[in-house]
C-alpha cells in the first residue's frame, strides 16, 4: 500500500512540475487565487508526503489524506461545470478520473496505513513504534 502512495504522489509531483515548466507561474490562472496557490504548493507537498511514507512516518499517511482532499476539491471545483456539460469526456485514464480514484484510495486507506507505519521501525531512527504509544518522531 505504501508503494502505491509513493508512486502516486511522485506522479503528482511530476505532473505539477510539468505544468509549471510548460505554463509558467500563471499555468493555473483559470482558477481562483487560493486554488492556484494550492496547486503550486502541491509541487512541495506531494514529494513531502512521498518522503514521509518512505521514511515510515505514521503522520505521512494523515498528511497524504489531507493533501488529496484538498487536491480533489481543487480539481473538482475547476472541472465541475465541464463534467456536468459532458460527463463521458472525463471517463478517460488521464486527468480527473485517476486523480479521483487515487484520492479515494488514499482517504480510505490512510488510517490503516498510519497504523501499519506506527508498527514499523523507521529507517535510521532506531525507534520501534507501538500502537497507542505517543509518537516520538517529528513526522
Secondary structure, DSSP 8 states (H G I E B T S, - for coil): -HHHHHHHHHHHHHHHHHHHHHHGGGTTTTS-HHHHHHHHHHHHHHHHHHHHHHTT-HHHHHHHHHHHHHHHHHHHHHHHHHHHH-GGGG-SSSTHHHHHHHHHHHHHHHHHHHHHHHTSB-TTT--B--TTS---S--
